[in-house]
Amino acid sequence: MSSTPKITTTTGLEKWIPEPRQQANCGDNLYARAEKKGKVLRYRHGKEGWSTLGVFKSELSWADAKAMCAAITEARKLGANKAKIDIAIAECDHTPERLRQLLRDDRPVEQIEVPTFGELYLEWYQRELASNRWTGKASIDRPLSCYRVHLQPAFGDIPINKLRTGYIADQVEAMFASSPSRTSDLLGYVDEIFEYALRKEYIVGNPVPKKKSLTIPKTDKKSHGFVDWREAPKLWSWIEAQDFGTMMKLAMKLQLVTVHRSSVIACMRWEHLELGEGVFTVPSRRVGDDTEGYMKSGNAFSIKLPKALTDELKQHQNGQTEGYVFKGRINNPHMASGSLLVSFKKYDRNTTAHGCRSTFHGWADNLQIDERFIDKYCDHAVTGTKKSYRRDDFFEKRYEVAEQYYAYLSGAA
């Protein structure tokens, strides 16, 4: 009588030359039996008999067979009988993730469906959106644009448990080649979807390849166009000399001094201003609210404006205590944030509204202003251990910096 050899690796099983009908013990209740069609992998239930998993290599890999055995063992501990297990094996198409889901779900097998990558992506996106993860319009739109342009054509209609590492790697590298600037975003989103699928137990492992194993094209990162800090007073004088409306000039000067995003200035409201103290407070953004007009962080942020800018705002208040400071045209209740950008580009077509921050940083760095004040002035996120201990918002210090910067820009320094 033939002995039952013990095999512990896929290589060992490949090299095993069995006698007819001979079995090999592969561990974890997994056995291989020599049959005419090949080495048939089976799960041993003990006295209840056997469940056939599939033919080694042609239908099932060593790793998948082991994963299926783990799913079956887990189901047996939870009370699943052999009949239910055999039905699930027949329906799972040799896929461990599908088998695990079938065995854990109490619904009839025919009613259970594995979602596609696209279905899971949109479910994940709505969950993240509800958690207020993204606060700026660009960051909210980016996951959807990446999905529609790149991810949906490659993965959208494929069941999440059918996507394999090799295919994912090929598709992601093709995306990198067509859109190098989206490299980190695309790989990050794909990885998050599979981690989400893993959590929901649609799969038993994350098949996304590591970044170091992928071919990533090298690109030169383009920075925002900006005005050199030495030229900033010229920009200020240019604004004063243009035939822009009074309120447009004031909005441009506010953006230069506060370095807020265009939408924050365009959506400024009288009720957010305490003109007696000269304080402008951007309120915190509630979950579900439109992102326009709020800080990128979504948190409330206050800054004390230079006295000269406060005086200009008072001159144009005309008794108003609520509503938008900068009125829009026709159907828009407030100034369009894009109009600020258009106005700045009339000075230099490469200039961007976001470049106001680079201009401010250059000036502040040249004067060796404390980096803590600069970070708070720009509402930069504090990271690492500093995030736990740095709580002071340096309100008065930031006001001093604002006055000093205004004086420099306006030529009063």
DRENPALUM-552987 format. One record per residue (C-alpha): residue number from 1; y, x, z. Coordinates in steps of 0.25 Angstrom, whole numbers. Layout:
residues N
NUM; Y; X; Z .
...
***
This chain:
residues 413
1; 0; 0; 0 .
2; 14; 5; -4 .
3; 23; 9; 7 .
4; 37; 3; 8 .
5; 47; 14; 6 .
6; 61; 14; 13 .
7; 73; 15; 3 .
8; 87; 17; 8 .
9; 95; 20; -4 .
10; 97; 15; -18 .
11; 93; 28; -23 .
12; 80; 27; -15 .
13; 77; 14; -21 .
14; 80; 19; -35 .
15; 70; 30; -34 .
16; 60; 22; -27 .
17; 47; 21; -36 .
18; 39; 9; -30 .
19; 25; 4; -33 .
20; 24; -10; -38 .
21; 28; -20; -27 .
22; 32; -9; -18 .
23; 43; -12; -8 .
24; 54; -2; -2 .
25; 61; -5; 11 .
26; 76; -3; 8 .
27; 81; -6; 22 .
28; 89; -18; 27 .
29; 78; -28; 23 .
30; 80; -23; 8 .
31; 67; -20; 1 .
32; 64; -16; -14 .
33; 51; -20; -21 .
34; 46; -15; -34 .
35; 44; -26; -44 .
36; 43; -26; -59 .
37; 58; -29; -60 .
38; 62; -18; -51 .
39; 65; -15; -37 .
40; 67; -28; -31 .
41; 76; -28; -18 .
42; 72; -39; -8 .
43; 77; -43; 6 .
44; 66; -44; 17 .
45; 67; -56; 26 .
46; 55; -52; 34 .
47; 45; -64; 36 .
48; 54; -73; 27 .
49; 51; -64; 15 .
50; 60; -57; 5 .
51; 73; -60; -3 .
52; 74; -53; -17 .
53; 88; -47; -19 .
54; 86; -41; -33 .
55; 81; -30; -41 .
56; 87; -16; -37 .
57; 97; -10; -47 .
58; 96; -21; -58 .
59; 100; -32; -49 .
60; 104; -26; -36 .
61; 109; -13; -31 .
62; 105; -6; -18 .
63; 118; -9; -11 .
64; 119; -23; -15 .
65; 104; -26; -10 .
66; 108; -20; 3 .
67; 120; -28; 4 .
68; 112; -41; 1 .
69; 102; -37; 12 .
70; 113; -36; 22 .
71; 119; -50; 18 .
72; 105; -56; 19 .
73; 102; -49; 33 .
74; 116; -55; 38 .
75; 113; -69; 32 .
76; 99; -69; 39 .
77; 105; -65; 52 .
78; 114; -77; 51 .
79; 102; -86; 48 .
80; 101; -87; 33 .
81; 87; -89; 28 .
82; 79; -83; 17 .
83; 81; -95; 8 .
84; 96; -94; 9 .
85; 96; -79; 7 .
86; 87; -81; -6 .
87; 97; -91; -12 .
88; 109; -82; -9 .
89; 102; -70; -15 .
90; 99; -78; -28 .
91; 114; -82; -29 .
92; 121; -69; -25 .
93; 118; -62; -38 .
94; 114; -49; -31 .
95; 128; -48; -25 .
96; 128; -45; -10 .
97; 142; -51; -7 .
98; 138; -64; -14 .
99; 125; -64; -6 .
100; 132; -62; 7 .
101; 142; -74; 4 .
102; 130; -83; 0 .
103; 123; -80; 13 .
104; 135; -82; 22 .
105; 140; -95; 16 .
106; 133; -108; 20 .
107; 137; -115; 7 .
108; 126; -117; -4 .
109; 125; -105; -13 .
110; 130; -112; -25 .
111; 143; -115; -18 .
112; 147; -101; -14 .
113; 156; -93; -24 .
114; 161; -79; -23 .
115; 176; -79; -27 .
116; 181; -70; -38 .
117; 190; -59; -36 .
118; 202; -67; -41 .
119; 199; -79; -31 .
120; 198; -69; -20 .
121; 210; -62; -24 .
122; 219; -74; -24 .
123; 213; -79; -11 .
124; 216; -65; -5 .
125; 230; -65; -10 .
126; 233; -79; -4 .
127; 228; -74; 9 .
128; 237; -62; 9 .
129; 249; -70; 4 .
130; 247; -79; 16 .
131; 247; -68; 26 .
132; 261; -63; 21 .
133; 255; -50; 17 .
134; 265; -48; 5 .
135; 280; -51; 7 .
136; 287; -47; -5 .
137; 286; -55; -18 .
138; 281; -42; -26 .
139; 270; -40; -15 .
140; 266; -54; -16 .
141; 265; -55; -31 .
142; 258; -41; -33 .
143; 244; -45; -29 .
144; 244; -57; -38 .
145; 250; -49; -50 .
146; 240; -38; -48 .
147; 229; -49; -48 .
148; 233; -56; -60 .
149; 236; -44; -69 .
150; 225; -35; -64 .
151; 215; -40; -54 .
152; 212; -54; -60 .
153; 208; -49; -74 .
154; 198; -39; -68 .
155; 192; -46; -56 .
156; 198; -60; -55 .
157; 186; -68; -60 .
158; 175; -59; -54 .
159; 168; -64; -41 .
160; 172; -54; -30 .
161; 158; -50; -27 .
162; 155; -46; -41 .
163; 166; -35; -42 .
164; 160; -21; -41 .
165; 166; -8; -38 .
166; 165; -2; -52 .
167; 171; -14; -59 .
168; 183; -15; -49 .
169; 185; 0; -50 .
170; 186; -1; -66 .
171; 195; -13; -65 .
172; 205; -7; -55 .
173; 206; 6; -62 .
174; 210; -1; -75 .
175; 220; -9; -67 .
176; 226; 4; -61 .
177; 227; 10; -75 .
178; 234; -3; -80 .
179; 243; -4; -68 .
180; 244; 9; -60 .
181; 256; 4; -51 .
182; 246; -7; -46 .
183; 235; 3; -42 .
184; 236; 1; -27 .
185; 239; -14; -27 .
186; 227; -17; -36 .
187; 217; -9; -29 .
188; 222; -14; -16 .
189; 221; -29; -20 .
190; 207; -27; -25 .
191; 202; -20; -13 .
192; 208; -31; -4 .
193; 201; -42; -12 .
194; 188; -36; -10 .
195; 191; -34; 5 .
196; 194; -48; 6 .
197; 181; -52; -1 .
198; 174; -43; 8 .
199; 180; -50; 20 .
200; 176; -64; 14 .
201; 162; -58; 12 .
202; 161; -60; -3 .
203; 157; -46; -4 .
204; 151; -35; 5 .
205; 159; -23; 1 .
206; 172; -20; -6 .
207; 169; -14; -20 .
208; 183; -9; -23 .
209; 183; 6; -26 .
210; 191; 15; -18 .
211; 204; 20; -23 .
212; 200; 34; -24 .
213; 189; 31; -33 .
214; 198; 24; -44 .
215; 206; 30; -55 .
216; 221; 28; -52 .
217; 231; 32; -62 .
218; 243; 40; -57 .
219; 256; 34; -59 .
220; 271; 37; -55 .
221; 276; 27; -45 .
222; 289; 21; -49 .
223; 299; 19; -39 .
224; 310; 9; -38 .
225; 323; 12; -46 .
226; 334; 15; -36 .
227; 348; 21; -35 .
228; 349; 34; -29 .
229; 356; 33; -15 .
230; 367; 43; -20 .
231; 371; 33; -31 .
232; 370; 21; -22 .
233; 385; 20; -19 .
234; 387; 20; -34 .
235; 378; 8; -35 .
236; 386; 1; -24 .
237; 399; 4; -32 .
238; 393; -1; -44 .
239; 389; -14; -38 .
240; 403; -17; -33 .
241; 409; -14; -47 .
242; 399; -24; -54 .
243; 403; -38; -58 .
244; 391; -44; -50 .
245; 394; -56; -41 .
246; 399; -53; -27 .
247; 385; -58; -21 .
248; 377; -49; -31 .
249; 385; -37; -27 .
250; 383; -40; -12 .
251; 368; -42; -14 .
252; 367; -29; -21 .
253; 374; -22; -10 .
254; 365; -29; 1 .
255; 353; -24; -6 .
256; 358; -10; -7 .
257; 361; -9; 7 .
258; 350; -17; 14 .
259; 339; -12; 3 .
260; 333; -26; 4 .
261; 325; -31; -8 .
262; 333; -39; -18 .
263; 326; -52; -14 .
264; 330; -50; 1 .
265; 345; -49; -4 .
266; 344; -60; -14 .
267; 338; -70; -4 .
268; 348; -66; 8 .
269; 352; -79; 15 .
270; 364; -81; 24 .
271; 355; -86; 35 .
272; 349; -72; 35 .
273; 363; -65; 38 .
274; 370; -64; 51 .
275; 383; -60; 45 .
276; 390; -59; 59 .
277; 380; -47; 62 .
278; 378; -43; 47 .
279; 363; -45; 48 .
280; 354; -49; 37 .
281; 340; -53; 41 .
282; 329; -56; 31 .
283; 320; -66; 38 .
284; 305; -64; 39 .
285; 296; -70; 28 .
286; 287; -81; 32 .
287; 273; -82; 25 .
288; 273; -90; 13 .
289; 288; -88; 10 .
290; 294; -83; -2 .
291; 296; -67; -1 .
292; 309; -67; -8 .
293; 320; -63; 1 .
294; 312; -57; 12 .
295; 309; -43; 17 .
296; 296; -37; 10 .
297; 290; -35; 24 .
298; 292; -50; 26 .
299; 298; -47; 40 .
300; 312; -51; 44 .
301; 322; -40; 42 .
302; 337; -38; 47 .
303; 348; -29; 43 .
304; 362; -28; 47 .
305; 371; -27; 35 .
306; 383; -17; 33 .
307; 395; -24; 38 .
308; 401; -23; 24 .
309; 390; -31; 18 .
310; 390; -41; 29 .
311; 405; -43; 26 .
312; 402; -46; 11 .
313; 391; -56; 15 .
314; 401; -63; 24 .
315; 412; -64; 13 .
316; 402; -71; 4 .
317; 396; -80; 15 .
318; 406; -92; 13 .
319; 400; -99; 25 .
320; 386; -99; 21 .
321; 375; -98; 32 .
322; 363; -101; 24 .
323; 357; -99; 10 .
324; 356; -87; 1 .
325; 367; -77; 1 .
326; 366; -73; -14 .
327; 365; -86; -22 .
328; 356; -87; -34 .
329; 359; -93; -48 .
330; 355; -107; -52 .
331; 341; -110; -46 .
332; 340; -97; -37 .
333; 346; -100; -23 .
334; 348; -85; -21 .
335; 351; -72; -29 .
336; 339; -67; -37 .
337; 334; -54; -32 .
338; 332; -49; -46 .
339; 347; -50; -49 .
340; 349; -39; -38 .
341; 340; -30; -46 .
342; 347; -34; -59 .
343; 360; -30; -53 .
344; 355; -17; -48 .
345; 349; -13; -61 .
346; 363; -15; -68 .
347; 367; -2; -60 .
348; 354; 5; -64 .
349; 342; -1; -72 .
350; 332; 7; -64 .
351; 338; 2; -50 .
352; 329; -8; -42 .
353; 333; -16; -31 .
354; 322; -10; -22 .
355; 328; 4; -25 .
356; 339; 1; -15 .
357; 329; 5; -5 .
358; 327; 18; -12 .
359; 343; 20; -12 .
360; 344; 17; 3 .
361; 332; 27; 6 .
362; 339; 38; -2 .
363; 352; 36; 6 .
364; 345; 35; 19 .
365; 336; 47; 17 .
366; 348; 55; 13 .
367; 355; 52; 26 .
368; 342; 54; 34 .
369; 343; 40; 40 .
370; 331; 38; 50 .
371; 319; 33; 42 .
372; 316; 22; 52 .
373; 330; 16; 49 .
374; 327; 17; 34 .
375; 314; 10; 35 .
376; 319; -1; 43 .
377; 331; -3; 34 .
378; 322; -5; 22 .
379; 312; -13; 31 .
380; 301; -3; 27 .
381; 287; -6; 34 .
382; 284; 3; 45 .
383; 270; 9; 44 .
384; 260; 16; 53 .
385; 263; 18; 68 .
386; 278; 16; 65 .
387; 275; 2; 62 .
388; 269; 0; 77 .
389; 281; 7; 84 .
390; 293; 6; 75 .
391; 299; -8; 79 .
392; 315; -5; 79 .
393; 321; -10; 66 .
394; 334; -1; 68 .
395; 343; -13; 65 .
396; 356; -6; 70 .
397; 352; 7; 63 .
398; 349; 0; 50 .
399; 363; -6; 51 .
400; 369; 7; 52 .
401; 361; 12; 40 .
402; 366; 0; 32 .
403; 380; 2; 35 .
404; 379; 17; 32 .
405; 372; 14; 19 .
406; 382; 3; 15 .
407; 393; 13; 17 .
408; 386; 23; 8 .
409; 384; 13; -3 .
410; 398; 7; -2 .
411; 405; 21; -2 .
412; 410; 18; 12 .
413; 403; 30; 18 .
***
